[in-house]
C-alpha cells in the first residue's frame, strides 16, 4: 500500500525567525490579486479614477511651491552654489517620494486591524498582505515618476536649467527599493505593536507629519548645513529618509548633495528596521487574533 504524502504540515513549534518565505512565494498569485483589489478599491466610484494618482501629488507640489517657495522663500539648494534647478521639479521629487512613504507606512500599520476577519477565517502566509500593500501603493509612485520624467525631459531639452543627465540615473531603482523596504519595515513594526496598544495608531499620522518637516522635502539641505555645517553628518545620518530624498535629487538633477557615509548609514538603518519589522510581524501573526 502506497504511503500517503502530505504537502502541508501543521505544527505548534515555531522558530524565532520563521517567515515562511518559500510558502509566501508560492502564494504570489494571491499577492497580485490583493494588489489588483487594493488599487481598484482605492479609485472605485470616483469620476477621475486613477487620474487622482497624478492630481494629488501635483496639487501638493503647487501648494509647496507657493507656500514654501514663493511666500516663505525657503531655499531649494542642497549644496552651496548658484544653480538653476526648477522649483517645481524640486518639490515634486520630495512630495512624491514622501507620499509613497507615508501612505505605505499608514496602510501597512493597519493590516492586522483591517484584515482581522479575513485572516481569522482563511489561511495564507501573513507576509502576503504587507507585500501586496506595498506593491499596490507603488503603482501611483510609478505613475508619478513617469510624469516627473516627462517634465524633467522638457526642462532638460530646452536647456533652461543647469540640470544634466548622468550615470547616477541608474541608481533610481535602488533608491526606490530602499524607500519600499524602509516604509514596509516601519509599517510592520507599528502593525505588530498596535495589536496590543491601539493608542499608537492615533499618533502615526502626527508622527509622519513631523517626519516630513524634519526631512528636506519642503527645503534644501543648505537650510540646515549653511548656518550649522557641523550638523551635516548628524542631520543626514539620523534620518534615513534624508539620504533617500537627496540622493534621488542628485541622481535626477546631476547637481546636489551626495555623501556615501549617510547613504550607507541610511541603508544600515533601513535593513535594521526591516529586520525588526519582520521579527515582530512574524511573532505577532501567530497570536494576534487573541489580542486584537
N, C-alpha and C positions, 0 to 999 in steps of 0.2 A: 504493500500500500504506500502510495507516494505521500511523503510528509508535506503538510500544508505550510506554505510560506507566507509570512505576514510582512506587509510593506510598512506598516506604522506600528511603533512600539510606544505604549503609554507607560511612563514610569514616574514615581514620585521623587526620584533623586534628581537634583539639579546641580549643575556645575556653577561655580562662582560667576563665570562669564560664558553663558550659553546663549548665543544669539540666533541659532538655527539659520545660519546664512545660506547653507545649501538648500534647506527647505524653502527659505524665502525666495531664492532664485527660481525654484520650481513653480512658485506662485506668481511669476512675472506677468502672466496674462491677467491675473486679478489686479495687479498694480495698475496696468493700463486701463482696466475697466474703472477703477477708482479715479484715475486721472481724468478720464473722459466724463465720468459722473460729476466730479467736483467742478470742472471747467464749465460744463453745460448748466449745472445748477446755479453757478455764480451769475450767469447772464440770462437765465431763464426769465421770461415775461418782462424783458427790457426791450425798449424800442430800438436802441442803438446796438445792443448785443455786445460782441467782442470789441467794438469801437471804444467802449469805455476803458479798455486796457490802454488805449492811446490817449484818450481825452483826460483822464485823471492825472497822469504824470505831467501832461502838457500844462494843465491848469495850475498844478503845483509849481511847475517851473516858472510860469508867468508871474505867479504870486511872489515867489522867491526873488525873481529878477527885479520886481517893482519895489518890494519892501526892503530886502537886504541890499540890493544893488543900487536902485535909484534913490530911495528915501534914506536908508541908513548909510549908504556909501561904503559898505564893507569891502575889503579887498578880495579879489579873486585870484591873487597870485600865491602860488605855493613856494616860490623861490624869489629872492630879490632880483630885480632887473626890470627893464622896460619892455614887456612882451605884450603883444596884441592877441589876446585869446577871447573869442566871442563869449560874453557872459551867459548867453542862452545855453550854449553847449556846456559851460562850466556847471551851471545849476542843474541842467537836465541830467548830467552824468551822476551827480551826487544823489539827486532825488530818486532816480530810477533804481539805483543800487540799494538805497536805504528803504525804498518802498518794498522791494522784494524781501529784504532782511526783516523788517518789522512785520510784514504780512505773514511770512513763513513762521517766525517765532510765535506770533499770536495764534495761528491756526494749529501748529504742531503742539503747542502747550495745552490745547483744549481737546486733544484726541481721546483721552480716556473718558472725559466727561461727556463729550458729544456723541461718542460711539459706544457707550456702555451697553446699550440694548443689543446692538448687532454683535458686539464682542461676547456678550453673555449667552447668545444663542448659537452662534456659528463659529466653528474653529477655523482659524487660519493664522499663519505666523504674524504676530502683532507688529513686527517691524515693517510689514507691508504698508500699514497705514501712514506712518510718518514719511516713508519714502514716496508714496503716491502723492501725499500732500505737498511735499517739496517740489515734485515734478510738475504738478498742476499749477503751482504758483510760479514756476519757471516760464510757463508759456507767455504770460503778459510781459515778463522781463525780456524774452527773446523778441517779441513784437516791438517793444520799445527800443531795443538795441538796434534793430533794423532801421527804425525811424531815425534814431540818433546817427547812424552811419550815413543815411541819405543826407541829412542836414550837414554833417561833418564833411561829406564829399563836396557839397555845394560851396561851403566856405573854403575848402582846400583847393578846389579847381579854379575858383575866382581869384585866388591869390591875395585876398583882402586881409589875411591874418598871418601871424608868424608860425602857425601850426605846420607840422611836417609829418609825413608818413615814415615810420621807422620799423625796424625788425621787432621792436617791442610790441607791435600789434599781435604777434604770435602768443604773447603772454595773456591775452584776454580770456581764453577758455580756462586757464589756470586760476586767474583772478575770480572768475565766476564760480569755479569749483570751490574755492576757499570760502566764498560767500555762502554757498549752499551748505557746506559742511559745518560752518560756524553757526548759522541760524538753525540748522537741524539739531545740532548737539545742544544748543541752549534751549530750544523748544522742548526737547525730550527731558532735560533736567527739570524744567518748570512743570511739564506734564506729570512727571513722576512725583514731584513734591506736592502739587495741588490736589492729588487724590486724597491726601490727609488734611492739608491746610489750604482751604479754599480762599482764604484771605489774600494769598499771594497772587491769585488770578486778577484780583482787583487792582493790583499795583503794576501789572505787566505793561499796560498802555502808558501809564505815567512814567515808568522807568524807561520805556523805549523813546518817549518824547524827550526826556532828559539826555538820553544817549545820542539822539540826533543833534542836539545843540552842543554836545561835548565832542562831536566829530566834525571834521572840516567839510560839512555839507553846504552850509549857508555862507561860508567864508573860506578864504585861502589859508594855507599853513602859516604865511608870514604874519598873520594877525596875532599868532601866539609866539612864533620864533623871533620876530623882529624886535619886540620890546624885551623878550626874555630868551635869548639864544641858548642859555644854559638848560632850558626846559625842553629842548628839541627832542632828545632821545627819550626822555620820560614821557612826553606827550604822545610820541609816535609808538612807543613800546607798550604802554599801559593799556591802550585801547586797540584791540586787534582790527577794528573796523577802519581805523585811520590809514594804515598802510594799504588796505584794500582799495579805498577810495583814491588815495594819492597815486598809487601805482597804476590804477585804471586811467586816471587823467594823464599821467606821464606817458603811458602806452599810446593813448589816443591822440594827444596833442604833440608828442615829441619834445615837449618842454614841461618842466615841473620838478617835483620832488621825488627822489628815489634814494633810499639808503638800505643796503642789503641787511643791516643789523635789525632794524624794526620789521623788515619784511619777513626774515627768518623767525624772529621772536613772535610775530603775528601768526605764522604758520604753527609754531610750537603751541601757542595758546589755543589756536583753533583745534588742533589734534587732541589736546588735553581736554578741552570742553566736550568734543565729540566722544572721547573715551569715557568720560564721567557720565555723559548723557546716555550712552549705550549701556553702561553698567547699571545705572539707576532704572532705566526703562526696562531692561531685562529682568531686574529684580521685582519691579512693581507689577509687571504684566501677569505674574503668577498668582497674585492675590488681590489685585485692585478691586475686584467685584465685591470683596468683603468690606472694603473701607469707603468706597465711593458713594 
